[in-house]
Amino acid sequence: MSVVVRYAPSPTGRLHLGNARPLILNWLFARKNSGKFILRFDDTDTARSTEEFAAGIETDLAWLGIVPDLKVRQSDRLSLYDAARDRLIAEGRLYPAYEAADELDRKRKRARALGRPPIYDRAALDLTAEDKAKLEAEGRRPHWRFRLDGRAVTFDDLIKGNQTVNTSSMSDPVVIREDGSYLYTFTSVVDDIDMGVTHIIRGEDHVSNTGTQIEIFEALGAAAPVFGHHNLLTDAEGQGFSKRLGSLSISQLRDDGYEPLAVAIMASITGTSLPVEPYPDLDAIAEKLEFSMISHGSARFDPAELETLNARIVHAMDFVAVQKRLGPLDGMTEAAWLALRENISRLSQLVPLYEEVVVNATPIVADDDRDFIALARETLPEEPWDETTWGQWTGILKEKSGRKGKALFLPLRLALTGSHEGPELKALLPVLGRKVSLARLS
């Protein structure tokens, strides 16, 4: 069977790290199986969906290295939903209901007070044609519900194993709003059938509505795809990410200078038995990741882990890749990159560090160290220099001054870089060169 998966975001906000998880897991599954990946915008909520958010989502996908095989919008497919609606109405599976939101709320409260589950009582099924005409004459417009079979729906989940959802304990879902617009539960099934989707990979918060969707698949005469419900990515406090709360958006991570591969690794590998470590690319992750490796517990995101992972990826870059990313770097050489890279965790930190340490350092010399720094200037070796120069020079200084450890090295660092910490001086010294070093030691 040829694999077809889809990612169906609602363009009502920016992608965050949490909803990047199903995006990347679907992409990895498609790549692993030489399958097809569909980007499908769930934009039937015209009041909240915007072109700006849709464009932002496409930008986020491109930055992460994900190129859809097909891109569609649900707003362009309304005739397909209309046909499915008419079929289910004719077969008695969709029915109109006229209760307002406050009436439904009162019904739920009354059911709870009586110790009953707060599910819809299907009162609308008892309405006669005359009742409906009277309600519509009063200005009411119906919303439409899908009539559930009310049975135990079982499915074999790729991640969670055998699952059962009993639709008898659920309300008949509203699938069409009063204004005639469609809800995702319905349009998603219609699209999945039309596009031949074979696997639906999504968060475990959707397990409960899988029973409803399987019933809709069957009502439309189609077999349901294979489902896989993964654990949810949470923040460091165990809270879920959300658009509403402005949680770690992909665009913010991009603006903050993180590597797209680091973000993709954190979104997909966190909460699995695979180690969070650098991978060459997404295909390398796809080769290793199996759904059996996904934990049944939460996947907690640690910002410090992202920072460490990002640093490891940056440190492994060669100078050609750095130049390609940052463009011409005034005066910066490969030796400078090699000297500085261990002191940055994001590539965006390189130029400021180079400016601070190599170009514009302000030497610091304490009064107690003036004689020592003068001696350092006098004993500074002649060029050419390499990484052995630092050891030779400090060996001479140790012998002549009697200093060692911090008393020997810190005054030299402060004079040469103007900072208490920074790149290894054995690598930095040849980058500075003798002329600059002499000036700073003065």
Disulfide bonds with the S-S distance in Angstrom:
none
